Amino acid sequence: MSMINADENFEKLGLTLPPAPAPAGVYKPCVIDGKYLYLSGHGPVRNDKSLIIGRIGKDLTASRTYHVGDHPGEPW
């Protein structure tokens, strides 16, 4: 049984991947600024690619925050 790798499978199906986007910032595991800890990673974004920001209980409901945290790549 021969194995087809992902590149061969894409070619067979006539598919192509778009180029990777350019980095949008400085990437560090975390940054501490006063009493705030900022963690890097894939944050939640809206359809227009802007970040979803806010405070739980003020700008975001707790249930919505859980959903965004569990599905960071899913558009709002």
N, C-alpha and C positions, 0 to 999 in steps of 0.2 A: 504494500500500500504506500503510495507516494504522498507526501504532505505538501500542500500548497501554502506558501507563506502569505501574509497579508498583502504585500506589494503585488504578487502574482494574482491574487484573487481580485484586487481592485482593477488591475489591468484587464483581466478576463471579463469583468462586469462592465468595463468601460467607465469606471469611476475615477475621479481625481480629487485630491484634497487641496483646499486652498492653502496658501502660505501661512505660516504662523504669524500672528500679529506681533508688532514691535513691543518691547517692554514699555509699560506705562508708568514706571516709577522705580524707586530704589527698593530692592528686595532684601530684607533682613528678617530673621526669624521673629524678632520682636524689638520694640523700642519703648523705653520707659520715659515718660515726660511728666515730671511731677508725680501726681497721684494716679496717672493714667498709664495703662499698659496697652500698647497697640500690637496686635498679632498679625503676622502676614499670612497670606493664603488666598483662597478664592472666596471673596466676599459676595454677598447677594447683590445682584444688579437688576435694574429695570430693563424693559425692552429697548430703551434708548441708550443703554450701556452706562447710565449714571448709577452710582452706588446708592444702596438703600441705607440711610443713616437715621439715627434717632435714639431716643431713650425709651426703654420699656416702661409702659404705664403713662408716658407723656405723649410720645409721638407714635408708638407702636403698641398694639395690644400684646399681651403675653402669648396668647394662642398663635397670633401671626408671627411673632418672633420665633417660636418653636418651629413653625412650618418653614420659615426662611432658613433657619439653622440646619434643618434636616435636608433641605433641598437648595443648596447654594447656587447651583447652576440654572435653576428654574426661574424664568422671568416673572416678574410681578405684574 
